[in-house]
Structure formats: structure tokens, C-alpha cells
Amino acid sequence: MSPSYARTGRPAILSRFLASALAALVLLSGCGGGGGGGGASLSTPVGGTPTDPGTPVTPTIPGTPADPIPTDFMNYANMCAAPRTGVDAQGLAFPDRQGALQDEMKFLRGWADRYYLWYDEIPSTVRMADYGNTLDYFAALKTPALTASGKPKDRFHFTYTTAEWDALTTAGEEVGYGLTWSRNSASAPRTWLASIVEPGSPAANAGLQRGDMLVAVDGIDFINTTGTSAVATINAGLFPDNAGESHRLQVQRGGTTFEVTLVSQVVASASVKNTKVIDTATGKVGYLTFDDHNAVAEKQLIDAFNLFKSQGVSDLVLDMRYNGGGLLYVASELAYMVAGPASAGKTFERPVYNNKTAPDAPIPFRNTAYGFSSPNPAPAGAALPYLGLKRVTVLTTAGTCSASEAVINGLRGVDVEVDIIGGQTCGKPYGFTPVDNCGTTYFSIEFQGVNAKGFGDFADGFAPTCKVADDLNHALGDTAESLLSAALAYRATNACPASGTGRASAVPMELVRPQVKEISIYPPRQR
């Protein structure tokens, strides 16, 4: 594994990206639900949309031989039907060369045969001649197998444009209102509740709060509407394409309905929020909300742990209930800051690849900053602060995924006791190395991550120590909020309190967010 973060470290501003991402993966469906993306509609995506159209039906012609798998696939890298010209955001010339659509497909087929975790389960009936674009072809290059529960074995196969992927991982910026919803369904009747209101965002400045229930968008009934045109209007209002758009949202709070007008803007989301020290009878407890393992999180986590260390914190509640994952190096740094020098150099996560791929060195518990490119980066090589804990509490929901689960698994691998308060985590022990080619970044499962004890079988998620419903009646970090209150009580008594009564407890809820925010990421391979 290369130490370089290569092309995924470019600073950029995300403009139309998240709106199009949500339009493909997490939008409303007009009626009857939808396919993929956690039950979201997968209508035909437009340019720039993260794409997982499912496995297309491949025509089978009796006697037609399978495509040969190119062993020299790297010779086709950057051979593009429509080469980019000019330079990227770092001033580096694009590596594209003139090629053809089939050259791009040959690269993808060879890459999948070499690195895809289940390469030997890709159907031989998938033939390049049956596809008119690389996105549909790539979507077919995965196992069609099902799990025992009937779910697709591979649920994590998708693409982004390279420019959009770089923007999402690096800048932490997106066009919108600074508002993240939890939902019970994409189809009517819908219950959507505000889960995260970004401080200083248009949503926060308009007075929206965690727990507000969405009633109408631009005058259209949000809960029951099914008509295609009306649903399109709702989607346009919820996920604006551009900064400066004005839309009206009607919400309900405590039986009172009111309307706010929101103007979209580029919102820089803080990955780490609500950092505080809670005084208890048995010592000081650090608390922070951690929402995203992205580049900007590295410095924010360091600042939080410096505060905890200066305040003499002896215990920690790590709130990752909405953290879908991201950079594994950031996860390993966080785990070190929890465990301290006793973990230094030990295995945080070891990737287990297919039988064609030589084992990589495991990711250690990193005791120095990687120095990811961001608006406020941590100096590369700077020593990390640490608490040196033997026990930590993590707050979770079904939205706690991938790299966040790796933090739990990695700490348990070095015998740090991890108490989980909340809900079952989502269960994504798999990871990717983003593959850039001809302006598209491809995500294909390459490894399963295991900890220092060799454990990585958590496809069904980690069960909570104490099961507590997410509480949308209280702000995150409020000691009266159900998950945090239960965590503090369990810390004091080692007994689970009675279940909380958060507003989301009546029906299962899921976060409305794009698939790429629920992954574990390795730095790209060097070509």
C-alpha cells in the first residue's frame, strides 16, 4: 500500500455534487418505494451522480465465448474515449491518452479480475459488446450471489466522477442548507426528522432544530404526495443544485407547524462537534460528536483530544451514531488517541485481499498525523495527543458504518473495552481503494478488514451493550439525551438503564445520505 494519498487529496469546492448524489441514492420515490440505496429511488442519474444501477440483465447468446480477461490491463489505464485536457486542481496534467470505450472496459475487466475480492464470482456472461458505457459495464462486474438473508452479497459497488469524489473527501463542503434528515421511508406516507443541523448553516440560522418533522416543501404535502411532478418539486427543494436557491420548508415541532425560507449555500460541515468535558462524581468524561472520517476531521480530532488531555479527562464518550466511515488512517489515529502508547505500532486493521493479491502491511495504530490536505491541515508527522484509556464508550445507530466500526474492532483487538450504547451498527467490514480512470472514480470491494486478533466478521454489525433508541428530542451533547444519558449511567453502574423514548423509536429510521459516506477507504494504489 502506498503511503501517498495521491489524487484523492486535491482541495476543491463541492457545488452541484451532493444534490446529484442524493438525487440518485437517497431521494424520494413517487410511489411504491424504490430500488437500491437503502430503499431510495434510483431514477436515471445525470452526469456527476454516484451510480449503482444494479446488475444489468446481460443478454446470453448460446455459444458466445466469454470475453478474454486482459492480463496486461494496466496498459489500458488512462486510455480514454474522451480524454481530459489541462490540469487538475493541483496543477498536474491529466494522465489521459486517446483511446476507445473498449480500452476503458478492458482496464476495468482486468482490474476487477486482479483486485475484486470476489473476482471468481463475476459472471462469464458479462461481455463488453453488450454495454454502451463504462458505468453500466462496471455495475455488472460484481458477484450476483445473495447472503443467507436474501440480500445481495455485494451491496457496495458504485462510482463518482473523480472531481466530485475529490471534493467530497477533501473540503467537507457541499451545497445545501446544512441539514441532514432521518427517514422511515422514501415512499408515502413519509416521516422525515431533522437529525443534524450544522452550526452557522442556513438551517440553523432559520431556527430549525434536531427533531423537527418535515411537513411540506414549497407548498407541496411532503408526507403523502406521490405524483411524479410534485415529487420532483420536493426533491428540488430538499436538495438544491446551486448556491443561492430559495425554498420554503414547513416543519412541525411539539404540535406547532411553521414555515421557514432557506437559501442554499456552500456549507462547510464540521466533522467534530460538541466537544465538551462532563464533570461526574467519578471523574471528568470527555464527549464529542464525530460525523465523518474525512480529511478535515484529522485536525479537529487532534484539537479535541488536546482539550481533553489539558482538562484531565479520564474517560470518553465517542458519539459516532451518524458516522458512516471514510479514511482508515483517520480511524487509526483516533483509535491511537484513545488507547495511547500501549497501542503504538500494533495492528489497527489488516486488509484481507483475494488470493491473487499479496498481503499488504497492516495499518498500525498511527501515533503521528498523516497530514491530509484540508483547509486547516494537521502537520504531517506531528505527534498525536492521547488519553491512554482501557475503556471507552461509543454511541451508535444503524448509521454507524465501516471505518467507524473499524475503530470499535481495532480497539477491541488490543484489549480496549468498548461499550456500545444505542443501536446495532450497520455491518460493513469491507473496504475499497478508489480507482481513478478517465475522470471516473470506481469503488469495488477489495478487502475485508480484520483487527490484531484476526477478527473481522461483523457483516451484521456490532450489537449494543445497551440498546437505546436515538433521541431526537434533545440536542447532541445534552446529558439528558437518551444515548449520552444511558452511557453516563452505564459507566457509573455497569447496568443498562430503561430504554429511552426518543421520537425515532416508534419506527426504524435511516439517515438520508449518499452511499459514499458509508465506506472504508485506503489510499489509492500506485500505477
Sequence and secondary structure as in RCSB ss.txt:
>XXXX:A:sequence
MSPSYARTGRPAILSRFLASALAALVLLSGCGGGGGGGGASLSTPVGGTPTDPGTPVTPTIPGTPADPIPTDFMN
YANMCAAPRTGVDAQGLAFPDRQGALQDEMKFLRGWADRYYLWYDEIPSTVRMADYGNTLDYFAALKTPALTASG
KPKDRFHFTYTTAEWDALTTAGEEVGYGLTWSRNSASAPRTWLASIVEPGSPAANAGLQRGDMLVAVDGIDFINT
TGTSAVATINAGLFPDNAGESHRLQVQRGGTTFEVTLVSQVVASASVKNTKVIDTATGKVGYLTFDDHNAVAEKQ
LIDAFNLFKSQGVSDLVLDMRYNGGGLLYVASELAYMVAGPASAGKTFERPVYNNKTAPDAPIPFRNTAYGFSSP
NPAPAGAALPYLGLKRVTVLTTAGTCSASEAVINGLRGVDVEVDIIGGQTCGKPYGFTPVDNCGTTYFSIEFQGV
NAKGFGDFADGFAPTCKVADDLNHALGDTAESLLSAALAYRATNACPASGTGRASAVPMELVRPQVKEISIYPPR
QR
>XXXX:A:secstr
  S  GGGG     SSHHHHHHHHHT   SSS  SSTTT       TT  B          TT       TTGGG
GTTEESS   SB TTS B   EE  HHHHHHHHHHHHHHH TTGGGS TT  GGG SSHHHHHHHSS   B TTS
SBS    EEEEHHHHHHHHHT EEEE SEEEEES SSSS  EEEEEE TTSHHHHTT  TT EEEEETTEETTT 
  HHHHHHHHHHHS SSTT EEEEEEEETTEEEEEEEE EEEE  SEEEEEEEEETTEEEEEEEE  BSTTHHHH
HHHHHHHHHHTT  EEEEE TT   EEHHHHHHHHHHHH GGGBTSEEEEEE  TTS     EEB  B     SS
S   TT B      SEEEEEE TT  THHHHHHHHHHHTT EEEEEES      EEB  EEETTEEEE   EEEE
 TTS    TT    SEE    TTS TT TTSHHHHHHHHHHHHSS       GGGSS  EE   GGGS EE    
  
